[in-house]
Amino acid sequence: MKFLFDFFPVFLFFVAYYAYDIYVATAVTIAASFVQVTLFWLKFRRFEKLHLITLAMVTLLGGLTLILQNEMFIKWKPTVVNWLFGVAFLGSQFIGKRPIVQRMMDHAVSLPEPIWARLNMGWVVFFFAMGGVNLYVVYNFSTDAWVNFKLFGMMGLTLAFIFLQAFYITRHVKPVDKAEE
């Protein structure tokens, strides 16, 4: 359910784009992102970093798209967000005691330290690659193709990467000691 909540601004962008145009879709996405952050706050009394970063980028780049009537700004948003996450994950290798992926998942799975570092670097590569692929689609395909890629392609690639990572993790999970239970 959280997955759908995280992606509902993207779904609304898709619907608004095909019902109207990219400018209406951009305005809808900005509004949906504010609603998303507000609803999350009302339910959990905290903010999620992913939502805040996305809200900031969609407001900035979407706002520029609307003000300047130039769709390239909103098309760059997935790249900027992915590259920001790539930088954050990369930086976490050197700042703090644990990489971000370990901080996010070590409550659910126990892995050797080198595996956490590899998983984190996998996300770094994934985020930078997704940003690059987005730009490739932006500059080599129509806006219709980009909108479809943004919804189906990026989501599909993300799910595929998560499944591949899950298979990798299962090979390295430390068995739970019976004495610890």
C-alpha positions, 0 to 999 in steps of 0.5 A: 500500500505504501508503494501506491501512496509513494507513486500516486503523484506519478499516477496523477501526472500520467492521467492528467497528461493524457486528459489534458497536457503536460502543463496541467499534469505538472500542476496536478503533480505539484498539488498531489505532492503537497497532498501526499506530504500533508497526508503522511504528516497527519497520519504519522506526525513525521515527514518522509525524506523521499516525499520532501525531496520529491516535493521540493524538486517537483515544486522547483522544476514544475514551477519553472515548467509552468512559469516559463512554459518549458516542459524540459524542467519537469522532464529533468525532475526524475534525473535530478531526484535520482542523482541526489539520491545517488549522491546521498547513498554514495556519501553514506559510504564515507559519512557515518558508521553505516551506509544508507541501505543498511540503516534502512534495512538492518532492522529486517535482515542481518547481512555481513558488512561487505554485503551492505556496502555492495548493496549500497553501491548497487543503489548508487549505480542504479540511481545514476543509471536511472537519471541517465536513462531518463535523460536519454529518453527525454532527448531521444523520444517524444513527450508521450514516450517519456510520460509512458517511460516515467510511469511504466519504465522507471517503475518497472526498472525499479521493481526489477532492481528490487527483486534482483537485490532481494535474490542477492540478499537471500544468498547472504542472509546470516542465519539466526542463532537459536540461542538469540531467539 
